[in-house]
Amino acid sequence: MQAVVVSLNIPREEYLRVYQGAARSVLAWDSLGRKISFPVKVLQPFVSHEGVQGKFRLEFDEQNRFVAIKRLG
């Protein structure tokens, strides 16, 4: 299993695109500078009135499929 750490700052207005059907994945860069794409729906538990902010640890299986997410700090 692989794990990556990403810092996200997605404003509320941008996250609302999920509900409008315009966004299905998030493109971010991990702490090592690698480009990471993952399903936007996994962020649902972390959405606040301001959007999604924070540092997250994402886990992927051997086929690079999303497994789990955890907010850090």
N, CA, C, O and CB atoms as a CASP TS submission, in Angstrom:
PFRMAT TS
TARGET T0000
AUTHOR 0000-0000-0000
METHOD Language model
MODEL 1
PARENT N/A
ATOM      1  N   MET     1       0.838  -1.174   0.000  1.00  0.00           N
ATOM      2  CA  MET     1       0.000   0.000   0.000  1.00  0.00           C
ATOM      3  C   MET     1       0.886   1.240   0.000  1.00  0.00           C
ATOM      4  O   MET     1       1.921   1.279   0.665  1.00  0.00           O
ATOM      5  CB  MET     1      -0.955  -0.004   1.212  1.00  0.00           C
ATOM      6  N   GLN     2       0.469   2.245  -0.749  1.00  0.00           N
ATOM      7  CA  GLN     2       1.180   3.511  -0.823  1.00  0.00           C
ATOM      8  C   GLN     2       0.416   4.578  -0.061  1.00  0.00           C
ATOM      9  O   GLN     2      -0.810   4.521   0.033  1.00  0.00           O
ATOM     10  CB  GLN     2       1.389   3.937  -2.283  1.00  0.00           C
ATOM     11  N   ALA     3       1.135   5.549   0.482  1.00  0.00           N
ATOM     12  CA  ALA     3       0.498   6.676   1.154  1.00  0.00           C
ATOM     13  C   ALA     3       1.169   7.958   0.695  1.00  0.00           C
ATOM     14  O   ALA     3       2.382   8.001   0.493  1.00  0.00           O
ATOM     15  CB  ALA     3       0.578   6.531   2.699  1.00  0.00           C
ATOM     16  N   VAL     4       0.362   9.006   0.531  1.00  0.00           N
ATOM     17  CA  VAL     4       0.875  10.314   0.156  1.00  0.00           C
ATOM     18  C   VAL     4       0.238  11.361   1.071  1.00  0.00           C
ATOM     19  O   VAL     4      -0.841  11.146   1.625  1.00  0.00           O
ATOM     20  CB  VAL     4       0.586  10.625  -1.350  1.00  0.00           C
ATOM     21  N   VAL     5       0.917  12.487   1.218  1.00  0.00           N
ATOM     22  CA  VAL     5       0.400  13.589   2.019  1.00  0.00           C
ATOM     23  C   VAL     5       0.198  14.786   1.101  1.00  0.00           C
ATOM     24  O   VAL     5       1.102  15.176   0.362  1.00  0.00           O
ATOM     25  CB  VAL     5       1.363  13.939   3.201  1.00  0.00           C
ATOM     26  N   VAL     6      -1.001  15.363   1.158  1.00  0.00           N
ATOM     27  CA  VAL     6      -1.306  16.551   0.361  1.00  0.00           C
ATOM     28  C   VAL     6      -1.888  17.628   1.266  1.00  0.00           C
ATOM     29  O   VAL     6      -2.573  17.330   2.244  1.00  0.00           O
ATOM     30  CB  VAL     6      -2.292  16.213  -0.793  1.00  0.00           C
ATOM     31  N   SER     7      -1.607  18.871   0.930  1.00  0.00           N
ATOM     32  CA  SER     7      -2.226  20.012   1.597  1.00  0.00           C
ATOM     33  C   SER     7      -3.273  20.571   0.642  1.00  0.00           C
ATOM     34  O   SER     7      -2.984  20.838  -0.525  1.00  0.00           O
ATOM     35  CB  SER     7      -1.160  21.108   1.998  1.00  0.00           C
ATOM     36  N   LEU     8      -4.484  20.744   1.145  1.00  0.00           N
ATOM     37  CA  LEU     8      -5.584  21.223   0.298  1.00  0.00           C
ATOM     38  C   LEU     8      -6.150  22.527   0.834  1.00  0.00           C
ATOM     39  O   LEU     8      -6.247  22.734   2.043  1.00  0.00           O
ATOM     40  CB  LEU     8      -6.697  20.167   0.205  1.00  0.00           C
ATOM     41  N   ASN     9      -6.518  23.392  -0.082  1.00  0.00           N
ATOM     42  CA  ASN     9      -7.222  24.622   0.234  1.00  0.00           C
ATOM     43  C   ASN     9      -8.217  24.843  -0.901  1.00  0.00           C
ATOM     44  O   ASN     9      -7.945  25.582  -1.847  1.00  0.00           O
ATOM     45  CB  ASN     9      -6.230  25.849   0.405  1.00  0.00           C
ATOM     46  N   ILE    10      -9.370  24.193  -0.791  1.00  0.00           N
ATOM     47  CA  ILE    10     -10.403  24.263  -1.826  1.00  0.00           C
ATOM     48  C   ILE    10     -11.524  25.163  -1.317  1.00  0.00           C
ATOM     49  O   ILE    10     -12.248  24.782  -0.398  1.00  0.00           O
ATOM     50  CB  ILE    10     -10.947  22.835  -2.195  1.00  0.00           C
ATOM     51  N   PRO    11     -11.678  26.346  -1.899  1.00  0.00           N
ATOM     52  CA  PRO    11     -12.738  27.254  -1.454  1.00  0.00           C
ATOM     53  C   PRO    11     -14.123  26.652  -1.645  1.00  0.00           C
ATOM     54  O   PRO    11     -14.332  25.791  -2.499  1.00  0.00           O
ATOM     55  CB  PRO    11     -12.646  28.571  -2.203  1.00  0.00           C
ATOM     56  N   ARG    12     -15.041  27.110  -0.851  1.00  0.00           N
ATOM     57  CA  ARG    12     -16.428  26.616  -0.886  1.00  0.00           C
ATOM     58  C   ARG    12     -17.010  26.677  -2.295  1.00  0.00           C
ATOM     59  O   ARG    12     -17.640  25.719  -2.745  1.00  0.00           O
ATOM     60  CB  ARG    12     -17.308  27.429   0.072  1.00  0.00           C
ATOM     61  N   GLU    13     -16.807  27.795  -2.997  1.00  0.00           N
ATOM     62  CA  GLU    13     -17.373  27.965  -4.331  1.00  0.00           C
ATOM     63  C   GLU    13     -16.840  26.922  -5.308  1.00  0.00           C
ATOM     64  O   GLU    13     -17.576  26.427  -6.161  1.00  0.00           O
ATOM     65  CB  GLU    13     -17.076  29.361  -4.852  1.00  0.00           C
ATOM     66  N   GLU    14     -15.569  26.597  -5.179  1.00  0.00           N
ATOM     67  CA  GLU    14     -14.980  25.592  -6.059  1.00  0.00           C
ATOM     68  C   GLU    14     -15.510  24.200  -5.720  1.00  0.00           C
ATOM     69  O   GLU    14     -15.780  23.399  -6.615  1.00  0.00           O
ATOM     70  CB  GLU    14     -13.448  25.620  -5.954  1.00  0.00           C
ATOM     71  N   TYR    15     -15.656  23.916  -4.430  1.00  0.00           N
ATOM     72  CA  TYR    15     -16.154  22.595  -4.041  1.00  0.00           C
ATOM     73  C   TYR    15     -17.606  22.407  -4.473  1.00  0.00           C
ATOM     74  O   TYR    15     -18.030  21.277  -4.716  1.00  0.00           O
ATOM     75  CB  TYR    15     -16.029  22.402  -2.523  1.00  0.00           C
ATOM     76  N   LEU    16     -18.368  23.480  -4.574  1.00  0.00           N
ATOM     77  CA  LEU    16     -19.765  23.382  -5.008  1.00  0.00           C
ATOM     78  C   LEU    16     -19.897  22.816  -6.422  1.00  0.00           C
ATOM     79  O   LEU    16     -20.964  22.326  -6.793  1.00  0.00           O
ATOM     80  CB  LEU    16     -20.424  24.750  -4.944  1.00  0.00           C
ATOM     81  N   ARG    17     -18.832  22.876  -7.207  1.00  0.00           N
ATOM     82  CA  ARG    17     -18.854  22.291  -8.551  1.00  0.00           C
ATOM     83  C   ARG    17     -19.124  20.790  -8.500  1.00  0.00           C
ATOM     84  O   ARG    17     -19.629  20.212  -9.462  1.00  0.00           O
ATOM     85  CB  ARG    17     -17.526  22.559  -9.269  1.00  0.00           C
ATOM     86  N   VAL    18     -18.786  20.163  -7.376  1.00  0.00           N
ATOM     87  CA  VAL    18     -19.064  18.733  -7.198  1.00  0.00           C
ATOM     88  C   VAL    18     -20.565  18.484  -7.286  1.00  0.00           C
ATOM     89  O   VAL    18     -21.019  17.565  -7.967  1.00  0.00           O
ATOM     90  CB  VAL    18     -18.510  18.225  -5.837  1.00  0.00           C
ATOM     91  N   TYR    19     -21.323  19.318  -6.588  1.00  0.00           N
ATOM     92  CA  TYR    19     -22.771  19.155  -6.565  1.00  0.00           C
ATOM     93  C   TYR    19     -23.414  19.522  -7.889  1.00  0.00           C
ATOM     94  O   TYR    19     -24.520  19.078  -8.195  1.00  0.00           O
ATOM     95  CB  TYR    19     -23.368  19.990  -5.464  1.00  0.00           C
ATOM     96  N   GLN    20     -22.721  20.333  -8.674  1.00  0.00           N
ATOM     97  CA  GLN    20     -23.229  20.710  -9.989  1.00  0.00           C
ATOM     98  C   GLN    20     -22.829  19.688 -11.051  1.00  0.00           C
ATOM     99  O   GLN    20     -23.210  19.812 -12.215  1.00  0.00           O
ATOM    100  CB  GLN    20     -22.717  22.098 -10.376  1.00  0.00           C
ATOM    101  N   GLY    21     -22.067  18.686 -10.647  1.00  0.00           N
ATOM    102  CA  GLY    21     -21.653  17.628 -11.566  1.00  0.00           C
ATOM    103  C   GLY    21     -20.439  17.965 -12.398  1.00  0.00           C
ATOM    104  O   GLY    21     -20.065  17.183 -13.272  1.00  0.00           O
ATOM    105  N   ALA    22     -19.812  19.097 -12.158  1.00  0.00           N
ATOM    106  CA  ALA    22     -18.674  19.525 -12.967  1.00  0.00           C
ATOM    107  C   ALA    22     -17.339  18.956 -12.487  1.00  0.00           C
ATOM    108  O   ALA    22     -16.372  18.932 -13.247  1.00  0.00           O
ATOM    109  CB  ALA    22     -18.601  21.024 -12.976  1.00  0.00           C
ATOM    110  N   ALA    23     -17.278  18.503 -11.251  1.00  0.00           N
ATOM    111  CA  ALA    23     -16.010  17.991 -10.712  1.00  0.00           C
ATOM    112  C   ALA    23     -16.202  16.580 -10.174  1.00  0.00           C
ATOM    113  O   ALA    23     -17.120  16.315  -9.398  1.00  0.00           O
ATOM    114  CB  ALA    23     -15.469  18.920  -9.597  1.00  0.00           C
ATOM    115  N   ARG    24     -15.326  15.684 -10.598  1.00  0.00           N
ATOM    116  CA  ARG    24     -15.377  14.296 -10.126  1.00  0.00           C
ATOM    117  C   ARG    24     -14.078  13.866  -9.466  1.00  0.00           C
ATOM    118  O   ARG    24     -14.044  12.879  -8.731  1.00  0.00           O
ATOM    119  CB  ARG    24     -15.694  13.364 -11.278  1.00  0.00           C
ATOM    120  N   SER    25     -13.008  14.606  -9.730  1.00  0.00           N
ATOM    121  CA  SER    25     -11.728  14.250  -9.121  1.00  0.00           C
ATOM    122  C   SER    25     -10.973  15.507  -8.709  1.00  0.00           C
ATOM    123  O   SER    25     -11.248  16.611  -9.180  1.00  0.00           O
ATOM    124  CB  SER    25     -10.877  13.408 -10.092  1.00  0.00           C
ATOM    125  N   VAL    26     -10.024  15.302  -7.825  1.00  0.00           N
ATOM    126  CA  VAL    26      -9.158  16.370  -7.337  1.00  0.00           C
ATOM    127  C   VAL    26      -7.764  16.105  -7.886  1.00  0.00           C
ATOM    128  O   VAL    26      -7.284  14.972  -7.865  1.00  0.00           O
ATOM    129  CB  VAL    26      -9.153  16.447  -5.762  1.00  0.00           C
ATOM    130  N   LEU    27      -7.131  17.141  -8.369  1.00  0.00           N
ATOM    131  CA  LEU    27      -5.747  17.051  -8.806  1.00  0.00           C
ATOM    132  C   LEU    27      -4.928  17.881  -7.832  1.00  0.00           C
ATOM    133  O   LEU    27      -5.159  19.081  -7.685  1.00  0.00           O
ATOM    134  CB  LEU    27      -5.565  17.546 -10.294  1.00  0.00           C
ATOM    135  N   ALA    28      -3.971  17.243  -7.166  1.00  0.00           N
ATOM    136  CA  ALA    28      -3.149  17.914  -6.161  1.00  0.00           C
ATOM    137  C   ALA    28      -1.716  17.424  -6.305  1.00  0.00           C
ATOM    138  O   ALA    28      -1.443  16.470  -7.033  1.00  0.00           O
ATOM    139  CB  ALA    28      -3.688  17.651  -4.717  1.00  0.00           C
ATOM    140  N   TRP    29      -0.802  18.090  -5.601  1.00  0.00           N
ATOM    141  CA  TRP    29       0.587  17.676  -5.569  1.00  0.00           C
ATOM    142  C   TRP    29       0.910  17.238  -4.156  1.00  0.00           C
ATOM    143  O   TRP    29       0.563  17.915  -3.188  1.00  0.00           O
ATOM    144  CB  TRP    29       1.535  18.814  -6.038  1.00  0.00           C
ATOM    145  N   ASP    30       1.582  16.093  -4.046  1.00  0.00           N
ATOM    146  CA  ASP    30       1.915  15.592  -2.715  1.00  0.00           C
ATOM    147  C   ASP    30       3.134  16.321  -2.166  1.00  0.00           C
ATOM    148  O   ASP    30       3.690  17.204  -2.819  1.00  0.00           O
ATOM    149  CB  ASP    30       2.171  14.075  -2.755  1.00  0.00           C
ATOM    150  N   SER    31       3.540  15.945  -0.968  1.00  0.00           N
ATOM    151  CA  SER    31       4.644  16.624  -0.290  1.00  0.00           C
ATOM    152  C   SER    31       5.986  16.425  -0.993  1.00  0.00           C
ATOM    153  O   SER    31       6.952  17.124  -0.688  1.00  0.00           O
ATOM    154  CB  SER    31       4.744  16.135   1.134  1.00  0.00           C
ATOM    155  N   LEU    32       6.056  15.476  -1.932  1.00  0.00           N
ATOM    156  CA  LEU    32       7.283  15.239  -2.697  1.00  0.00           C
ATOM    157  C   LEU    32       7.213  15.854  -4.095  1.00  0.00           C
ATOM    158  O   LEU    32       8.131  15.679  -4.897  1.00  0.00           O
ATOM    159  CB  LEU    32       7.551  13.740  -2.806  1.00  0.00           C
ATOM    160  N   GLY    33       6.122  16.576  -4.389  1.00  0.00           N
ATOM    161  CA  GLY    33       5.979  17.227  -5.688  1.00  0.00           C
ATOM    162  C   GLY    33       5.362  16.373  -6.778  1.00  0.00           C
ATOM    163  O   GLY    33       5.350  16.775  -7.942  1.00  0.00           O
ATOM    164  N   ARG    34       4.848  15.202  -6.428  1.00  0.00           N
ATOM    165  CA  ARG    34       4.208  14.324  -7.412  1.00  0.00           C
ATOM    166  C   ARG    34       2.745  14.717  -7.583  1.00  0.00           C
ATOM    167  O   ARG    34       2.078  15.102  -6.623  1.00  0.00           O
ATOM    168  CB  ARG    34       4.322  12.837  -6.984  1.00  0.00           C
ATOM    169  N   LYS    35       2.249  14.616  -8.829  1.00  0.00           N
ATOM    170  CA  LYS    35       0.852  14.919  -9.117  1.00  0.00           C
ATOM    171  C   LYS    35      -0.016  13.732  -8.714  1.00  0.00           C
ATOM    172  O   LYS    35       0.259  12.593  -9.090  1.00  0.00           O
ATOM    173  CB  LYS    35       0.655  15.258 -10.618  1.00  0.00           C
ATOM    174  N   ILE    36      -1.072  14.012  -7.942  1.00  0.00           N
ATOM    175  CA  ILE    36      -1.967  12.979  -7.425  1.00  0.00           C
ATOM    176  C   ILE    36      -3.391  13.324  -7.836  1.00  0.00           C
ATOM    177  O   ILE    36      -3.817  14.473  -7.719  1.00  0.00           O
ATOM    178  CB  ILE    36      -1.848  12.849  -5.873  1.00  0.00           C
ATOM    179  N   SER    37      -4.118  12.337  -8.312  1.00  0.00           N
ATOM    180  CA  SER    37      -5.530  12.505  -8.634  1.00  0.00           C
ATOM    181  C   SER    37      -6.325  11.502  -7.809  1.00  0.00           C
ATOM    182  O   SER    37      -5.954  10.333  -7.702  1.00  0.00           O
ATOM    183  CB  SER    37      -5.796  12.315 -10.168  1.00  0.00           C
ATOM    184  N   PHE    38      -7.436  11.982  -7.222  1.00  0.00           N
ATOM    185  CA  PHE    38      -8.270  11.093  -6.419  1.00  0.00           C
ATOM    186  C   PHE    38      -9.717  11.557  -6.481  1.00  0.00           C
ATOM    187  O   PHE    38      -9.979  12.714  -6.807  1.00  0.00           O
ATOM    188  CB  PHE    38      -7.777  11.044  -4.954  1.00  0.00           C
ATOM    189  N   PRO    39     -10.667  10.665  -6.171  1.00  0.00           N
ATOM    190  CA  PRO    39     -12.090  11.013  -6.264  1.00  0.00           C
ATOM    191  C   PRO    39     -12.472  12.115  -5.279  1.00  0.00           C
ATOM    192  O   PRO    39     -12.156  12.026  -4.092  1.00  0.00           O
ATOM    193  CB  PRO    39     -12.952   9.778  -6.013  1.00  0.00           C
ATOM    194  N   VAL    40     -13.142  13.139  -5.763  1.00  0.00           N
ATOM    195  CA  VAL    40     -13.527  14.267  -4.917  1.00  0.00           C
ATOM    196  C   VAL    40     -14.502  13.840  -3.819  1.00  0.00           C
ATOM    197  O   VAL    40     -14.547  14.462  -2.757  1.00  0.00           O
ATOM    198  CB  VAL    40     -14.150  15.374  -5.766  1.00  0.00           C
ATOM    199  N   LYS    41     -15.269  12.802  -4.060  1.00  0.00           N
ATOM    200  CA  LYS    41     -16.268  12.370  -3.076  1.00  0.00           C
ATOM    201  C   LYS    41     -15.648  11.930  -1.747  1.00  0.00           C
ATOM    202  O   LYS    41     -16.335  11.922  -0.726  1.00  0.00           O
ATOM    203  CB  LYS    41     -17.089  11.234  -3.648  1.00  0.00           C
ATOM    204  N   VAL    42     -14.356  11.564  -1.741  1.00  0.00           N
ATOM    205  CA  VAL    42     -13.724  11.135  -0.491  1.00  0.00           C
ATOM    206  C   VAL    42     -13.520  12.306   0.466  1.00  0.00           C
ATOM    207  O   VAL    42     -13.246  12.093   1.648  1.00  0.00           O
ATOM    208  CB  VAL    42     -12.384  10.462  -0.780  1.00  0.00           C
ATOM    209  N   LEU    43     -13.647  13.528  -0.019  1.00  0.00           N
ATOM    210  CA  LEU    43     -13.481  14.710   0.822  1.00  0.00           C
ATOM    211  C   LEU    43     -14.756  15.097   1.569  1.00  0.00           C
ATOM    212  O   LEU    43     -14.721  15.959   2.447  1.00  0.00           O
ATOM    213  CB  LEU    43     -13.023  15.868  -0.019  1.00  0.00           C
ATOM    214  N   GLN    44     -15.864  14.476   1.230  1.00  0.00           N
ATOM    215  CA  GLN    44     -17.160  14.848   1.813  1.00  0.00           C
ATOM    216  C   GLN    44     -17.140  14.992   3.339  1.00  0.00           C
ATOM    217  O   GLN    44     -17.697  15.965   3.845  1.00  0.00           O
ATOM    218  CB  GLN    44     -18.188  13.822   1.432  1.00  0.00           C
ATOM    219  N   PRO    45     -16.532  14.082   4.091  1.00  0.00           N
ATOM    220  CA  PRO    45     -16.545  14.226   5.557  1.00  0.00           C
ATOM    221  C   PRO    45     -15.765  15.442   6.062  1.00  0.00           C
ATOM    222  O   PRO    45     -15.892  15.815   7.228  1.00  0.00           O
ATOM    223  CB  PRO    45     -15.978  12.981   6.190  1.00  0.00           C
ATOM    224  N   PHE    46     -14.967  16.056   5.204  1.00  0.00           N
ATOM    225  CA  PHE    46     -14.100  17.150   5.622  1.00  0.00           C
ATOM    226  C   PHE    46     -14.567  18.515   5.119  1.00  0.00           C
ATOM    227  O   PHE    46     -13.872  19.512   5.313  1.00  0.00           O
ATOM    228  CB  PHE    46     -12.702  16.892   5.143  1.00  0.00           C
ATOM    229  N   VAL    47     -15.719  18.572   4.486  1.00  0.00           N
ATOM    230  CA  VAL    47     -16.226  19.832   3.941  1.00  0.00           C
ATOM    231  C   VAL    47     -16.815  20.677   5.067  1.00  0.00           C
ATOM    232  O   VAL    47     -17.640  20.212   5.854  1.00  0.00           O
ATOM    233  CB  VAL    47     -17.292  19.570   2.840  1.00  0.00           C
ATOM    234  N   SER    48     -16.371  21.920   5.122  1.00  0.00           N
ATOM    235  CA  SER    48     -16.927  22.874   6.080  1.00  0.00           C
ATOM    236  C   SER    48     -17.593  23.999   5.297  1.00  0.00           C
ATOM    237  O   SER    48     -17.632  23.975   4.067  1.00  0.00           O
ATOM    238  CB  SER    48     -15.818  23.434   7.042  1.00  0.00           C
ATOM    239  N   HIS    49     -18.104  24.960   6.005  1.00  0.00           N
ATOM    240  CA  HIS    49     -18.740  26.101   5.358  1.00  0.00           C
ATOM    241  C   HIS    49     -17.751  26.853   4.460  1.00  0.00           C
ATOM    242  O   HIS    49     -18.152  27.477   3.478  1.00  0.00           O
ATOM    243  CB  HIS    49     -19.323  27.048   6.413  1.00  0.00           C
ATOM    244  N   GLU    50     -16.472  26.792   4.796  1.00  0.00           N
ATOM    245  CA  GLU    50     -15.438  27.477   4.018  1.00  0.00           C
ATOM    246  C   GLU    50     -14.913  26.641   2.853  1.00  0.00           C
ATOM    247  O   GLU    50     -14.210  27.172   1.993  1.00  0.00           O
ATOM    248  CB  GLU    50     -14.289  27.855   4.919  1.00  0.00           C
ATOM    249  N   GLY    51     -15.231  25.368   2.802  1.00  0.00           N
ATOM    250  CA  GLY    51     -14.711  24.476   1.762  1.00  0.00           C
ATOM    251  C   GLY    51     -13.938  23.337   2.406  1.00  0.00           C
ATOM    252  O   GLY    51     -14.373  22.767   3.406  1.00  0.00           O
ATOM    253  N   VAL    52     -12.785  23.009   1.826  1.00  0.00           N
ATOM    254  CA  VAL    52     -11.934  21.942   2.362  1.00  0.00           C
ATOM    255  C   VAL    52     -10.521  22.493   2.533  1.00  0.00           C
ATOM    256  O   VAL    52      -9.878  22.884   1.558  1.00  0.00           O
ATOM    257  CB  VAL    52     -11.937  20.681   1.422  1.00  0.00           C
ATOM    258  N   GLN    53     -10.047  22.521   3.764  1.00  0.00           N
ATOM    259  CA  GLN    53      -8.696  22.976   4.050  1.00  0.00           C
ATOM    260  C   GLN    53      -8.023  21.987   4.987  1.00  0.00           C
ATOM    261  O   GLN    53      -8.661  21.383   5.849  1.00  0.00           O
ATOM    262  CB  GLN    53      -8.706  24.395   4.663  1.00  0.00           C
ATOM    263  N   GLY    54      -6.711  21.837   4.796  1.00  0.00           N
ATOM    264  CA  GLY    54      -5.938  21.014   5.711  1.00  0.00           C
ATOM    265  C   GLY    54      -4.947  20.120   5.010  1.00  0.00           C
ATOM    266  O   GLY    54      -4.815  20.126   3.786  1.00  0.00           O
ATOM    267  N   LYS    55      -4.254  19.350   5.827  1.00  0.00           N
ATOM    268  CA  LYS    55      -3.272  18.385   5.348  1.00  0.00           C
ATOM    269  C   LYS    55      -3.890  17.004   5.510  1.00  0.00           C
ATOM    270  O   LYS    55      -4.447  16.682   6.559  1.00  0.00           O
ATOM    271  CB  LYS    55      -1.905  18.503   6.127  1.00  0.00           C
ATOM    272  N   PHE    56      -3.786  16.187   4.458  1.00  0.00           N
ATOM    273  CA  PHE    56      -4.437  14.880   4.439  1.00  0.00           C
ATOM    274  C   PHE    56      -3.463  13.795   4.010  1.00  0.00           C
ATOM    275  O   PHE    56      -2.578  14.015   3.183  1.00  0.00           O
ATOM    276  CB  PHE    56      -5.648  14.897   3.507  1.00  0.00           C
ATOM    277  N   ARG    57      -3.649  12.625   4.592  1.00  0.00           N
ATOM    278  CA  ARG    57      -2.886  11.427   4.203  1.00  0.00           C
ATOM    279  C   ARG    57      -3.830  10.534   3.423  1.00  0.00           C
ATOM    280  O   ARG    57      -4.869  10.115   3.932  1.00  0.00           O
ATOM    281  CB  ARG    57      -2.285  10.668   5.461  1.00  0.00           C
ATOM    282  N   LEU    58      -3.460  10.244   2.181  1.00  0.00           N
ATOM    283  CA  LEU    58      -4.266   9.374   1.326  1.00  0.00           C
ATOM    284  C   LEU    58      -3.530   8.060   1.120  1.00  0.00           C
ATOM    285  O   LEU    58      -2.314   8.040   0.933  1.00  0.00           O
ATOM    286  CB  LEU    58      -4.571  10.054  -0.038  1.00  0.00           C
ATOM    287  N   GLU    59      -4.279   6.963   1.156  1.00  0.00           N
ATOM    288  CA  GLU    59      -3.694   5.642   0.922  1.00  0.00           C
ATOM    289  C   GLU    59      -4.276   5.059  -0.361  1.00  0.00           C
ATOM    290  O   GLU    59      -5.466   5.190  -0.649  1.00  0.00           O
ATOM    291  CB  GLU    59      -3.956   4.690   2.129  1.00  0.00           C
ATOM    292  N   PHE    60      -3.390   4.408  -1.124  1.00  0.00           N
ATOM    293  CA  PHE    60      -3.760   3.776  -2.382  1.00  0.00           C
ATOM    294  C   PHE    60      -3.270   2.332  -2.373  1.00  0.00           C
ATOM    295  O   PHE    60      -2.259   2.018  -1.745  1.00  0.00           O
ATOM    296  CB  PHE    60      -3.172   4.554  -3.594  1.00  0.00           C
ATOM    297  N   ASP    61      -3.990   1.454  -3.072  1.00  0.00           N
ATOM    298  CA  ASP    61      -3.558   0.058  -3.146  1.00  0.00           C
ATOM    299  C   ASP    61      -2.501  -0.111  -4.235  1.00  0.00           C
ATOM    300  O   ASP    61      -2.048   0.868  -4.829  1.00  0.00           O
ATOM    301  CB  ASP    61      -4.763  -0.873  -3.415  1.00  0.00           C
ATOM    302  N   GLU    62      -2.118  -1.340  -4.488  1.00  0.00           N
ATOM    303  CA  GLU    62      -1.070  -1.644  -5.459  1.00  0.00           C
ATOM    304  C   GLU    62      -1.461  -1.262  -6.883  1.00  0.00           C
ATOM    305  O   GLU    62      -0.585  -1.072  -7.727  1.00  0.00           O
ATOM    306  CB  GLU    62      -0.731  -3.113  -5.404  1.00  0.00           C
ATOM    307  N   GLN    63      -2.756  -1.147  -7.166  1.00  0.00           N
ATOM    308  CA  GLN    63      -3.239  -0.737  -8.496  1.00  0.00           C
ATOM    309  C   GLN    63      -3.524   0.767  -8.545  1.00  0.00           C
ATOM    310  O   GLN    63      -4.176   1.257  -9.467  1.00  0.00           O
ATOM    311  CB  GLN    63      -4.513  -1.524  -8.870  1.00  0.00           C
ATOM    312  N   ASN    64      -3.027   1.488  -7.540  1.00  0.00           N
ATOM    313  CA  ASN    64      -3.209   2.942  -7.420  1.00  0.00           C
ATOM    314  C   ASN    64      -4.667   3.360  -7.273  1.00  0.00           C
ATOM    315  O   ASN    64      -5.041   4.460  -7.682  1.00  0.00           O
ATOM    316  CB  ASN    64      -2.620   3.628  -8.624  1.00  0.00           C
ATOM    317  N   ARG    65      -5.483   2.505  -6.699  1.00  0.00           N
ATOM    318  CA  ARG    65      -6.879   2.851  -6.405  1.00  0.00           C
ATOM    319  C   ARG    65      -6.966   3.369  -4.978  1.00  0.00           C
ATOM    320  O   ARG    65      -6.312   2.852  -4.073  1.00  0.00           O
ATOM    321  CB  ARG    65      -7.824   1.622  -6.605  1.00  0.00           C
ATOM    322  N   PHE    66      -7.782   4.394  -4.792  1.00  0.00           N
ATOM    323  CA  PHE    66      -7.956   5.002  -3.483  1.00  0.00           C
ATOM    324  C   PHE    66      -8.454   3.983  -2.470  1.00  0.00           C
ATOM    325  O   PHE    66      -9.325   3.167  -2.774  1.00  0.00           O
ATOM    326  CB  PHE    66      -8.922   6.176  -3.568  1.00  0.00           C
ATOM    327  N   VAL    67      -7.888   4.033  -1.242  1.00  0.00           N
ATOM    328  CA  VAL    67      -8.285   3.132  -0.153  1.00  0.00           C
ATOM    329  C   VAL    67      -8.831   3.919   1.037  1.00  0.00           C
ATOM    330  O   VAL    67      -9.906   3.601   1.545  1.00  0.00           O
ATOM    331  CB  VAL    67      -7.091   2.266   0.291  1.00  0.00           C
ATOM    332  N   ALA    68      -8.091   4.960   1.493  1.00  0.00           N
ATOM    333  CA  ALA    68      -8.501   5.670   2.707  1.00  0.00           C
ATOM    334  C   ALA    68      -7.921   7.081   2.723  1.00  0.00           C
ATOM    335  O   ALA    68      -6.943   7.381   2.038  1.00  0.00           O
ATOM    336  CB  ALA    68      -8.056   4.897   3.965  1.00  0.00           C
ATOM    337  N   ILE    69      -8.556   7.937   3.527  1.00  0.00           N
ATOM    338  CA  ILE    69      -8.083   9.305   3.731  1.00  0.00           C
ATOM    339  C   ILE    69      -8.184   9.643   5.200  1.00  0.00           C
ATOM    340  O   ILE    69      -9.108   9.212   5.889  1.00  0.00           O
ATOM    341  CB  ILE    69      -8.891  10.315   2.879  1.00  0.00           C
ATOM    342  N   LYS    70      -7.217  10.427   5.677  1.00  0.00           N
ATOM    343  CA  LYS    70      -7.212  10.852   7.080  1.00  0.00           C
ATOM    344  C   LYS    70      -6.676  12.283   7.146  1.00  0.00           C
ATOM    345  O   LYS    70      -5.669  12.610   6.519  1.00  0.00           O
ATOM    346  CB  LYS    70      -6.344   9.882   7.970  1.00  0.00           C
ATOM    347  N   ARG    71      -7.366  13.132   7.916  1.00  0.00           N
ATOM    348  CA  ARG    71      -6.875  14.497   8.119  1.00  0.00           C
ATOM    349  C   ARG    71      -5.732  14.440   9.136  1.00  0.00           C
ATOM    350  O   ARG    71      -5.833  13.756  10.154  1.00  0.00           O
ATOM    351  CB  ARG    71      -8.030  15.460   8.610  1.00  0.00           C
ATOM    352  N   LEU    72      -4.661  15.152   8.856  1.00  0.00           N
ATOM    353  CA  LEU    72      -3.518  15.204   9.753  1.00  0.00           C
ATOM    354  C   LEU    72      -3.523  16.496  10.549  1.00  0.00           C
ATOM    355  O   LEU    72      -4.006  17.525  10.077  1.00  0.00           O
ATOM    356  CB  LEU    72      -2.216  15.069   8.971  1.00  0.00           C
ATOM    357  N   GLY    73      -2.990  16.439  11.746  1.00  0.00           N
ATOM    358  CA  GLY    73      -2.822  17.628  12.576  1.00  0.00           C
ATOM    359  C   GLY    73      -4.113  18.177  13.016  1.00  0.00           C
ATOM    360  O   GLY    73      -4.146  19.183  13.725  1.00  0.00           O
TER
END
